[in-house]
């Protein structure tokens, strides 16, 4: 008889007695994650690094779900996705039904399955994680939707009836697109305006292809256009198109611009050439990958090839930058973060991927000064330690006396996060009120701003956050707009009948 301490074979699920239930097989079936491409292969291109599950692996891994009475995976999903339900259907091979349930709460499940930090959300709160490792929820979510596209189950948007009311949405990122889809399903005439020349916002220009291939975003864009959503790209709202004109054109306007203003680094030498914002760097790389002419890339200003790169920051944007620099054949890539690994705000899964690809992490270190004549040649950093926790529980950071050190570098990328732009000024609308953080102030129940029939959602309200939260906010704002327009229509009919 085999010892109870022996590891369970990965094929045990297939050999288990038929009397076992279809679900709750986490006891006999170990966790399996999708295969990753070899490091030397994936670091040479911008293709996605995970290969994805086949049908058998997806069904086997879905069968590990415990079908909890209180599903903490669902509770900790911002969208409240019905995860246990579509896991059960996946385990039973009923993928079309699984997709219908998944798509009912999520506008872009194939995108969330790729880029959500599942280790901090659904998978990180999986009940079986303690002792058995969590269900690989994100990979199964991706498999369900990719299968749905391949089989033709992703049906076009065809409203049951067309409505006369129109809604204008400013911003073609995840919040704006989620709202556009929800409103179009209800029959509204929807036009989305965006400053960029492609649809997707940070999905297309901010997130590198090794996490989200651009064809995935372009496929959804084509689906939205086929459903009757109109896009006006390279739009200059507040400039060539006055905001007042936009309001007159539509029955309601939703602002979903996101936050793009980079937080800066001060200190001596911070104005030297070779110190660049993260988003500028990522946009240049993504544009190059899309085949655009990018002079800043060709000149080397936003190209890491052959350079010693230091990325300052510890979030997901910083991880995108360090891994992009690896693929651009940087001579070396270092991530400088003022706290330790345990306090890093980015996904630990992305940190592991970056380490595998050769990125060096310098924890508990903060930039002190930048050295060079006109071009940065070195960064002087200060070693830090964690101090007492504040009221929120977050530890303060303190410099260590005599803890300075120097890193040679010819490209510093600032990945310290983003703040909102001054939209009241940009749109010429002083009536748009903002919070003390500069985000738009809204009624938290209706998503309406201080201007009548003008709504806001996503990062421009919440601050820089996750794509899944932007989708949630966009869908909720669309529901609020629908309620208001319905009420206005009923009121108009009652007035006409008098």
PAZASE-526118 format. One record per residue (C-alpha): residue number from 0; residue in three letters; chain; x, y, z. Coordinates in nm, 3 decimals. Layout:
! PAZASE-526118
dolo  guvex  lolum  xx  yy  zz
NUM  ALA  A  X  Y  Z
...
END
This chain:
! PAZASE-526118
dolo  guvex  lolum  xx  yy  zz
0  UNK  A  0.000  0.000  0.000
1  UNK  A  0.128  0.345  -0.088
2  UNK  A  0.223  0.568  0.203
3  UNK  A  -0.017  0.852  0.278
4  UNK  A  0.284  1.083  0.267
5  UNK  A  0.363  1.008  -0.097
6  UNK  A  0.290  1.287  -0.349
7  UNK  A  -0.029  1.253  -0.550
8  UNK  A  0.035  1.179  -0.917
9  UNK  A  -0.093  1.449  -1.156
10  UNK  A  -0.305  1.185  -1.331
11  UNK  A  -0.475  1.078  -1.009
12  UNK  A  -0.793  1.262  -1.098
13  UNK  A  -0.839  1.047  -1.408
14  UNK  A  -0.776  0.726  -1.207
15  UNK  A  -0.999  0.814  -0.914
16  UNK  A  -1.300  0.585  -0.853
17  UNK  A  -1.610  0.683  -1.049
18  UNK  A  -1.795  0.702  -0.719
19  UNK  A  -1.612  1.024  -0.640
20  UNK  A  -1.814  1.340  -0.705
21  UNK  A  -1.740  1.537  -1.019
22  UNK  A  -1.633  1.832  -0.804
23  UNK  A  -1.428  1.868  -0.485
24  UNK  A  -1.141  1.667  -0.629
25  UNK  A  -0.878  1.889  -0.479
26  UNK  A  -0.797  1.600  -0.240
27  UNK  A  -0.687  1.367  -0.520
28  UNK  A  -0.601  1.613  -0.797
29  UNK  A  -0.308  1.852  -0.742
30  UNK  A  -0.305  2.206  -0.875
31  UNK  A  -0.170  2.245  -1.226
32  UNK  A  -0.103  2.584  -1.380
33  UNK  A  -0.078  2.647  -1.754
34  UNK  A  0.264  2.582  -1.900
35  UNK  A  0.492  2.881  -1.938
36  UNK  A  0.714  2.921  -2.241
37  UNK  A  1.082  2.872  -2.170
38  UNK  A  1.254  3.184  -2.038
39  UNK  A  1.500  3.215  -2.326
40  UNK  A  1.215  3.181  -2.576
41  UNK  A  0.966  3.420  -2.419
42  UNK  A  1.223  3.689  -2.337
43  UNK  A  1.297  3.720  -2.708
44  UNK  A  0.949  3.836  -2.811
45  UNK  A  0.633  4.005  -2.684
46  UNK  A  0.400  3.705  -2.720
47  UNK  A  0.203  3.588  -2.417
48  UNK  A  0.410  3.366  -2.190
49  UNK  A  0.132  3.126  -2.079
50  UNK  A  0.021  2.862  -2.328
51  UNK  A  -0.328  2.814  -2.185
52  UNK  A  -0.517  2.497  -2.089
53  UNK  A  -0.650  2.238  -2.328
54  UNK  A  -1.003  2.107  -2.271
55  UNK  A  -0.894  1.811  -2.058
56  UNK  A  -0.666  2.013  -1.831
57  UNK  A  -0.928  2.286  -1.787
58  UNK  A  -1.197  2.034  -1.691
59  UNK  A  -0.961  1.855  -1.452
60  UNK  A  -0.853  2.174  -1.279
61  UNK  A  -1.212  2.303  -1.259
62  UNK  A  -1.311  1.979  -1.084
63  UNK  A  -1.084  2.079  -0.792
64  UNK  A  -1.337  2.346  -0.687
65  UNK  A  -1.478  2.285  -0.339
66  UNK  A  -1.822  2.430  -0.429
67  UNK  A  -1.814  2.624  -0.101
68  UNK  A  -2.133  2.731  0.072
69  UNK  A  -1.975  3.075  0.108
70  UNK  A  -1.760  3.121  -0.206
71  UNK  A  -1.485  3.359  -0.098
72  UNK  A  -1.352  3.361  -0.456
73  UNK  A  -1.676  3.525  -0.569
74  UNK  A  -1.690  3.759  -0.269
75  UNK  A  -1.340  3.887  -0.340
76  UNK  A  -1.402  3.934  -0.713
77  UNK  A  -1.492  4.300  -0.775
78  UNK  A  -1.745  4.189  -1.037
79  UNK  A  -1.897  3.921  -0.815
80  UNK  A  -1.841  3.663  -1.088
81  UNK  A  -2.032  3.338  -1.033
82  UNK  A  -1.706  3.145  -1.023
83  UNK  A  -1.820  2.819  -0.856
84  UNK  A  -2.104  2.787  -1.110
85  UNK  A  -1.889  2.817  -1.420
86  UNK  A  -1.619  2.599  -1.267
87  UNK  A  -1.875  2.321  -1.216
88  UNK  A  -2.004  2.358  -1.571
89  UNK  A  -1.647  2.351  -1.703
90  UNK  A  -1.572  2.032  -1.512
91  UNK  A  -1.882  1.878  -1.671
92  UNK  A  -1.776  1.988  -2.020
93  UNK  A  -2.069  2.232  -2.051
94  UNK  A  -1.852  2.520  -2.170
95  UNK  A  -2.118  2.710  -2.363
96  UNK  A  -2.328  2.741  -2.048
97  UNK  A  -2.014  2.828  -1.852
98  UNK  A  -1.946  3.112  -2.093
99  UNK  A  -2.301  3.244  -2.066
100  UNK  A  -2.268  3.264  -1.687
101  UNK  A  -1.922  3.419  -1.706
102  UNK  A  -2.026  3.681  -1.962
103  UNK  A  -2.336  3.773  -1.761
104  UNK  A  -2.123  3.951  -1.502
105  UNK  A  -1.803  4.033  -1.692
106  UNK  A  -1.776  4.229  -2.016
107  UNK  A  -1.425  4.100  -2.092
108  UNK  A  -1.363  3.763  -1.920
109  UNK  A  -1.084  3.669  -2.161
110  UNK  A  -0.898  3.987  -2.061
111  UNK  A  -0.952  3.948  -1.686
112  UNK  A  -0.845  3.586  -1.713
113  UNK  A  -0.511  3.710  -1.843
114  UNK  A  -0.431  4.025  -1.647
115  UNK  A  -0.625  4.019  -1.319
116  UNK  A  -0.403  3.967  -1.013
117  UNK  A  -0.587  3.648  -0.922
118  UNK  A  -0.329  3.579  -0.653
119  UNK  A  -0.464  3.882  -0.465
120  UNK  A  -0.833  3.837  -0.553
121  UNK  A  -1.023  3.518  -0.635
122  UNK  A  -0.743  3.262  -0.619
123  UNK  A  -0.582  3.428  -0.320
124  UNK  A  -0.908  3.379  -0.128
125  UNK  A  -0.985  3.026  -0.247
126  UNK  A  -1.091  2.820  0.055
127  UNK  A  -0.882  2.515  -0.044
128  UNK  A  -0.567  2.726  -0.081
129  UNK  A  -0.458  2.642  0.272
130  UNK  A  -0.314  2.294  0.231
131  UNK  A  -0.420  2.209  -0.123
132  UNK  A  -0.335  2.519  -0.333
133  UNK  A  -0.606  2.727  -0.498
134  UNK  A  -0.810  2.649  -0.805
135  UNK  A  -0.649  2.805  -1.115
136  UNK  A  -0.950  3.028  -1.175
137  UNK  A  -0.795  3.282  -1.414
138  UNK  A  -0.662  3.022  -1.656
139  UNK  A  -0.998  2.843  -1.666
140  UNK  A  -1.179  3.175  -1.723
141  UNK  A  -0.950  3.243  -2.018
142  UNK  A  -1.005  2.891  -2.156
143  UNK  A  -1.385  2.923  -2.137
144  UNK  A  -1.393  3.247  -2.336
145  UNK  A  -1.131  3.144  -2.592
146  UNK  A  -1.336  2.830  -2.656
147  UNK  A  -1.650  3.045  -2.686
148  UNK  A  -1.488  3.262  -2.953
149  UNK  A  -1.359  2.956  -3.142
150  UNK  A  -1.700  2.787  -3.135
151  UNK  A  -1.901  3.096  -3.228
152  UNK  A  -2.075  3.124  -2.891
153  UNK  A  -1.983  3.491  -2.849
154  UNK  A  -2.292  3.635  -3.007
155  UNK  A  -2.308  3.987  -3.153
156  UNK  A  -2.485  4.264  -2.966
157  UNK  A  -2.838  4.278  -3.106
158  UNK  A  -3.070  4.487  -2.883
159  UNK  A  -3.429  4.371  -2.856
160  UNK  A  -3.537  4.725  -2.943
161  UNK  A  -3.361  5.042  -3.049
162  UNK  A  -3.395  5.350  -2.832
163  UNK  A  -3.381  5.706  -2.953
164  UNK  A  -3.167  5.830  -2.665
165  UNK  A  -2.795  5.856  -2.719
166  UNK  A  -2.505  5.841  -2.475
167  UNK  A  -2.158  5.984  -2.530
168  UNK  A  -1.867  5.817  -2.350
169  UNK  A  -1.529  5.987  -2.315
170  UNK  A  -1.260  5.723  -2.291
171  UNK  A  -1.222  5.391  -2.475
172  UNK  A  -1.055  5.209  -2.187
173  UNK  A  -1.208  4.925  -1.984
174  UNK  A  -1.459  5.143  -1.792
175  UNK  A  -1.581  5.323  -2.103
176  UNK  A  -1.604  5.005  -2.310
177  UNK  A  -1.786  4.814  -2.037
178  UNK  A  -2.041  5.094  -2.009
179  UNK  A  -2.074  5.116  -2.387
180  UNK  A  -2.149  4.744  -2.417
181  UNK  A  -2.406  4.749  -2.136
182  UNK  A  -2.588  5.052  -2.278
183  UNK  A  -2.585  4.917  -2.632
184  UNK  A  -2.734  4.586  -2.513
185  UNK  A  -3.025  4.799  -2.384
186  UNK  A  -3.067  4.963  -2.724
187  UNK  A  -2.910  5.306  -2.664
188  UNK  A  -2.720  5.484  -2.940
189  UNK  A  -2.363  5.490  -2.807
190  UNK  A  -2.063  5.689  -2.928
191  UNK  A  -1.724  5.652  -2.760
192  UNK  A  -1.466  5.930  -2.791
193  UNK  A  -1.097  5.876  -2.723
194  UNK  A  -0.779  6.083  -2.752
195  UNK  A  -0.583  5.789  -2.897
196  UNK  A  -0.601  5.647  -3.247
197  UNK  A  -0.696  5.296  -3.132
198  UNK  A  -0.963  5.154  -2.903
199  UNK  A  -0.862  5.007  -2.570
200  UNK  A  -0.689  5.275  -2.365
201  UNK  A  -0.428  5.117  -2.141
202  UNK  A  -0.537  4.771  -2.262
203  UNK  A  -0.386  4.851  -2.602
204  UNK  A  -0.109  5.098  -2.518
205  UNK  A  -0.021  5.047  -2.151
206  UNK  A  -0.014  4.669  -2.102
207  UNK  A  0.261  4.480  -2.288
208  UNK  A  0.179  4.198  -2.526
209  UNK  A  0.343  3.931  -2.310
210  UNK  A  0.052  3.981  -2.067
211  UNK  A  -0.222  4.071  -2.315
212  UNK  A  -0.170  4.026  -2.687
213  UNK  A  -0.317  4.313  -2.886
214  UNK  A  -0.521  4.080  -3.107
215  UNK  A  -0.732  3.996  -2.799
216  UNK  A  -0.827  4.364  -2.756
217  UNK  A  -0.876  4.414  -3.130
218  UNK  A  -1.112  4.115  -3.143
219  UNK  A  -1.335  4.270  -2.874
220  UNK  A  -1.318  4.607  -3.049
221  UNK  A  -1.447  4.447  -3.370
222  UNK  A  -1.727  4.284  -3.168
223  UNK  A  -1.830  4.619  -3.019
224  UNK  A  -1.829  4.789  -3.359
225  UNK  A  -2.033  4.504  -3.510
226  UNK  A  -2.283  4.559  -3.227
227  UNK  A  -2.345  4.917  -3.336
228  UNK  A  -2.117  5.112  -3.103
229  UNK  A  -1.956  5.408  -3.280
230  UNK  A  -1.604  5.531  -3.210
231  UNK  A  -1.456  5.874  -3.271
232  UNK  A  -1.081  5.839  -3.223
233  UNK  A  -0.812  6.107  -3.195
234  UNK  A  -1.087  6.318  -3.040
235  UNK  A  -0.995  6.645  -2.870
236  UNK  A  -1.269  6.690  -2.611
237  UNK  A  -1.251  7.034  -2.459
238  UNK  A  -1.053  7.158  -2.758
239  UNK  A  -1.169  7.096  -3.114
240  UNK  A  -1.486  6.943  -2.969
241  UNK  A  -1.616  7.164  -2.684
242  UNK  A  -1.758  6.975  -2.390
243  UNK  A  -2.078  7.177  -2.411
244  UNK  A  -2.124  7.057  -2.768
245  UNK  A  -2.088  6.699  -2.654
246  UNK  A  -2.352  6.748  -2.387
247  UNK  A  -2.590  6.900  -2.641
248  UNK  A  -2.530  6.606  -2.876
249  UNK  A  -2.622  6.334  -2.623
250  UNK  A  -2.887  6.270  -2.362
251  UNK  A  -2.615  6.167  -2.116
252  UNK  A  -2.236  6.181  -2.106
253  UNK  A  -2.006  5.944  -1.918
254  UNK  A  -1.649  6.049  -1.838
255  UNK  A  -1.420  5.744  -1.823
256  UNK  A  -1.084  5.895  -1.913
257  UNK  A  -0.871  5.710  -1.661
258  UNK  A  -0.569  5.871  -1.496
259  UNK  A  -0.262  5.940  -1.706
260  UNK  A  -0.060  6.206  -1.523
261  UNK  A  0.261  6.040  -1.399
262  UNK  A  0.385  6.097  -1.048
263  UNK  A  0.728  6.253  -1.060
264  UNK  A  1.059  6.203  -0.885
265  UNK  A  1.224  6.501  -0.724
266  UNK  A  1.577  6.541  -0.602
267  UNK  A  1.905  6.654  -0.757
268  UNK  A  1.944  6.566  -1.123
269  UNK  A  1.581  6.466  -1.174
270  UNK  A  1.567  6.677  -1.491
271  UNK  A  1.851  6.495  -1.671
272  UNK  A  1.790  6.333  -2.008
273  UNK  A  1.735  5.958  -1.985
274  UNK  A  1.481  5.980  -1.699
275  UNK  A  1.143  5.900  -1.853
276  UNK  A  0.783  5.832  -1.737
277  UNK  A  0.672  5.468  -1.742
278  UNK  A  0.367  5.526  -1.958
279  UNK  A  0.565  5.712  -2.226
280  UNK  A  0.805  5.418  -2.234
281  UNK  A  0.529  5.153  -2.253
282  UNK  A  0.326  5.340  -2.515
283  UNK  A  0.634  5.372  -2.737
284  UNK  A  0.703  4.999  -2.705
285  UNK  A  0.343  4.900  -2.775
286  UNK  A  0.318  5.135  -3.073
287  UNK  A  0.635  4.987  -3.214
288  UNK  A  0.490  4.640  -3.173
289  UNK  A  0.174  4.749  -3.353
290  UNK  A  0.383  4.863  -3.651
291  UNK  A  0.369  5.240  -3.594
292  UNK  A  0.650  5.480  -3.671
293  UNK  A  0.783  5.582  -3.328
294  UNK  A  1.064  5.842  -3.355
295  UNK  A  1.132  5.839  -2.978
296  UNK  A  1.191  5.464  -2.997
297  UNK  A  1.413  5.481  -3.303
298  UNK  A  1.624  5.758  -3.147
299  UNK  A  1.684  5.544  -2.839
300  UNK  A  1.515  5.787  -2.601
301  UNK  A  1.241  5.532  -2.522
302  UNK  A  1.428  5.215  -2.614
303  UNK  A  1.621  5.006  -2.361
304  UNK  A  1.840  4.821  -2.612
305  UNK  A  2.197  4.794  -2.485
306  UNK  A  2.129  5.014  -2.180
307  UNK  A  2.159  4.968  -1.806
308  UNK  A  1.800  5.024  -1.698
309  UNK  A  1.671  5.113  -1.352
310  UNK  A  1.295  5.110  -1.294
311  UNK  A  1.178  5.295  -0.983
312  UNK  A  0.856  5.159  -0.837
313  UNK  A  0.693  4.839  -0.719
314  UNK  A  0.351  4.815  -0.886
315  UNK  A  0.228  4.629  -1.190
316  UNK  A  0.341  4.913  -1.417
317  UNK  A  0.695  4.874  -1.285
318  UNK  A  0.679  4.500  -1.362
319  UNK  A  0.559  4.579  -1.714
320  UNK  A  0.856  4.812  -1.761
321  UNK  A  1.127  4.578  -1.634
322  UNK  A  1.000  4.288  -1.843
323  UNK  A  0.968  4.511  -2.151
324  UNK  A  1.328  4.625  -2.105
325  UNK  A  1.441  4.260  -2.097
326  UNK  A  1.272  4.201  -2.432
327  UNK  A  1.435  4.511  -2.578
328  UNK  A  1.775  4.354  -2.500
329  UNK  A  1.879  4.586  -2.219
330  UNK  A  2.231  4.530  -2.089
331  UNK  A  2.091  4.500  -1.736
332  UNK  A  1.757  4.564  -1.565
333  UNK  A  1.717  4.660  -1.200
334  UNK  A  1.398  4.736  -1.007
335  UNK  A  1.438  4.977  -0.716
336  UNK  A  1.162  4.967  -0.456
337  UNK  A  1.153  5.145  -0.122
338  UNK  A  0.973  4.867  0.067
339  UNK  A  1.030  4.493  0.082
340  UNK  A  0.892  4.213  -0.132
341  UNK  A  0.604  4.139  0.106
342  UNK  A  0.480  4.499  0.082
343  UNK  A  0.502  4.528  -0.295
344  UNK  A  0.172  4.647  -0.444
345  UNK  A  0.220  4.460  -0.772
346  UNK  A  0.132  4.096  -0.840
347  UNK  A  0.385  3.858  -0.686
348  UNK  A  0.328  3.634  -0.985
349  UNK  A  0.467  3.911  -1.205
350  UNK  A  0.763  3.958  -0.970
351  UNK  A  0.845  3.588  -1.006
352  UNK  A  0.820  3.609  -1.385
353  UNK  A  1.051  3.912  -1.386
354  UNK  A  1.306  3.735  -1.164
355  UNK  A  1.299  3.433  -1.394
356  UNK  A  1.375  3.663  -1.686
357  UNK  A  1.684  3.808  -1.520
358  UNK  A  1.558  4.124  -1.349
359  UNK  A  1.746  4.220  -1.032
360  UNK  A  1.539  4.359  -0.743
361  UNK  A  1.687  4.600  -0.493
362  UNK  A  1.442  4.603  -0.204
363  UNK  A  1.423  4.869  0.066
364  UNK  A  1.596  5.130  -0.149
365  UNK  A  1.482  5.472  -0.268
366  UNK  A  1.637  5.716  -0.520
367  UNK  A  1.830  5.998  -0.361
368  UNK  A  1.991  6.177  -0.658
369  UNK  A  2.063  6.134  -1.027
370  UNK  A  2.415  6.183  -1.153
371  UNK  A  2.541  6.298  -1.491
372  UNK  A  2.611  6.605  -1.702
373  UNK  A  2.321  6.630  -1.944
374  UNK  A  2.245  6.259  -1.962
375  UNK  A  2.190  6.043  -1.655
376  UNK  A  2.484  5.810  -1.593
377  UNK  A  2.415  5.688  -1.240
378  UNK  A  2.155  5.683  -0.967
379  UNK  A  2.244  5.731  -0.602
380  UNK  A  2.005  5.541  -0.379
381  UNK  A  1.940  5.530  -0.007
382  UNK  A  1.888  5.206  0.182
383  UNK  A  1.568  5.205  0.387
384  UNK  A  1.412  5.009  0.671
385  UNK  A  1.053  4.954  0.773
386  UNK  A  0.944  5.143  1.083
387  UNK  A  0.629  5.165  1.293
388  UNK  A  0.290  5.110  1.136
389  UNK  A  0.044  5.396  1.095
390  UNK  A  -0.329  5.386  1.171
391  UNK  A  -0.394  5.190  0.851
392  UNK  A  -0.137  4.926  0.946
393  UNK  A  0.112  5.028  0.677
394  UNK  A  0.466  5.057  0.802
395  UNK  A  0.656  5.381  0.760
396  UNK  A  0.993  5.375  0.583
397  UNK  A  1.304  5.526  0.737
398  UNK  A  1.648  5.590  0.587
399  UNK  A  1.944  5.395  0.720
400  UNK  A  2.234  5.617  0.819
401  UNK  A  2.529  5.567  0.587
402  UNK  A  2.321  5.349  0.360
403  UNK  A  2.384  5.522  0.027
404  UNK  A  2.495  5.327  -0.280
405  UNK  A  2.524  5.400  -0.652
406  UNK  A  2.389  5.219  -0.957
407  UNK  A  2.526  5.286  -1.304
408  UNK  A  2.242  5.358  -1.544
409  UNK  A  2.169  5.531  -1.872
410  UNK  A  1.790  5.489  -1.862
411  UNK  A  1.574  5.549  -1.554
412  UNK  A  1.203  5.470  -1.583
413  UNK  A  0.969  5.634  -1.331
414  UNK  A  0.688  5.394  -1.239
415  UNK  A  0.551  5.563  -0.929
416  UNK  A  0.185  5.559  -1.023
417  UNK  A  -0.057  5.801  -1.184
418  UNK  A  -0.267  6.099  -1.082
419  UNK  A  -0.572  6.248  -1.256
420  UNK  A  -0.536  6.530  -1.503
421  UNK  A  -0.716  6.857  -1.434
422  UNK  A  -1.035  6.772  -1.623
423  UNK  A  -1.237  7.079  -1.520
424  UNK  A  -0.968  7.291  -1.686
425  UNK  A  -0.911  7.056  -1.981
426  UNK  A  -1.283  7.039  -2.059
427  UNK  A  -1.349  7.404  -1.977
428  UNK  A  -1.603  7.297  -1.717
429  UNK  A  -1.534  7.459  -1.378
430  UNK  A  -1.864  7.311  -1.258
431  UNK  A  -1.704  6.966  -1.253
432  UNK  A  -1.606  6.927  -0.889
433  UNK  A  -1.308  6.722  -0.779
434  UNK  A  -1.193  6.554  -0.459
435  UNK  A  -0.881  6.651  -0.270
436  UNK  A  -0.697  6.391  -0.477
437  UNK  A  -0.807  6.553  -0.802
438  UNK  A  -1.042  6.271  -0.902
439  UNK  A  -1.392  6.362  -1.017
440  UNK  A  -1.646  6.391  -0.739
441  UNK  A  -1.963  6.191  -0.798
442  UNK  A  -2.277  6.077  -0.622
443  UNK  A  -2.159  5.728  -0.517
444  UNK  A  -2.501  5.580  -0.582
445  UNK  A  -2.584  5.734  -0.920
446  UNK  A  -2.230  5.804  -1.056
447  UNK  A  -2.356  6.152  -1.152
448  UNK  A  -2.115  6.445  -1.131
449  UNK  A  -2.204  6.799  -1.027
450  UNK  A  -2.320  6.860  -1.386
451  UNK  A  -2.669  6.728  -1.468
452  UNK  A  -2.671  6.418  -1.690
453  UNK  A  -2.290  6.396  -1.678
454  UNK  A  -2.155  6.082  -1.513
455  UNK  A  -1.808  5.951  -1.434
456  UNK  A  -1.663  5.605  -1.367
457  UNK  A  -1.338  5.414  -1.348
458  UNK  A  -0.998  5.543  -1.245
459  UNK  A  -1.095  5.908  -1.293
460  UNK  A  -1.321  5.855  -0.990
461  UNK  A  -1.149  5.572  -0.805
462  UNK  A  -0.787  5.666  -0.872
463  UNK  A  -0.538  5.435  -1.042
464  UNK  A  -0.671  5.083  -0.987
465  UNK  A  -0.730  4.745  -1.151
466  UNK  A  -0.895  4.678  -1.487
467  UNK  A  -1.156  4.460  -1.317
468  UNK  A  -1.265  4.753  -1.097
469  UNK  A  -1.293  4.975  -1.405
470  UNK  A  -1.520  4.718  -1.570
471  UNK  A  -1.732  4.699  -1.255
472  UNK  A  -1.765  5.079  -1.237
473  UNK  A  -1.846  5.109  -1.607
474  UNK  A  -2.125  4.852  -1.584
475  UNK  A  -2.268  5.013  -1.270
476  UNK  A  -2.258  5.360  -1.425
477  UNK  A  -2.438  5.228  -1.734
478  UNK  A  -2.714  5.087  -1.514
479  UNK  A  -2.752  5.424  -1.342
480  UNK  A  -2.768  5.609  -1.674
481  UNK  A  -3.035  5.365  -1.792
482  UNK  A  -3.246  5.426  -1.481
483  UNK  A  -3.222  5.803  -1.526
484  UNK  A  -3.310  5.797  -1.897
485  UNK  A  -3.599  5.562  -1.833
486  UNK  A  -3.732  5.794  -1.563
487  UNK  A  -3.698  6.093  -1.795
488  UNK  A  -3.885  5.907  -2.071
489  UNK  A  -4.169  5.818  -1.833
490  UNK  A  -4.186  6.176  -1.711
491  UNK  A  -4.199  6.308  -2.070
492  UNK  A  -4.480  6.069  -2.159
493  UNK  A  -4.678  6.172  -1.852
494  UNK  A  -4.634  6.540  -1.937
495  UNK  A  -4.741  6.480  -2.297
496  UNK  A  -5.054  6.297  -2.180
497  UNK  A  -5.172  6.587  -1.965
END
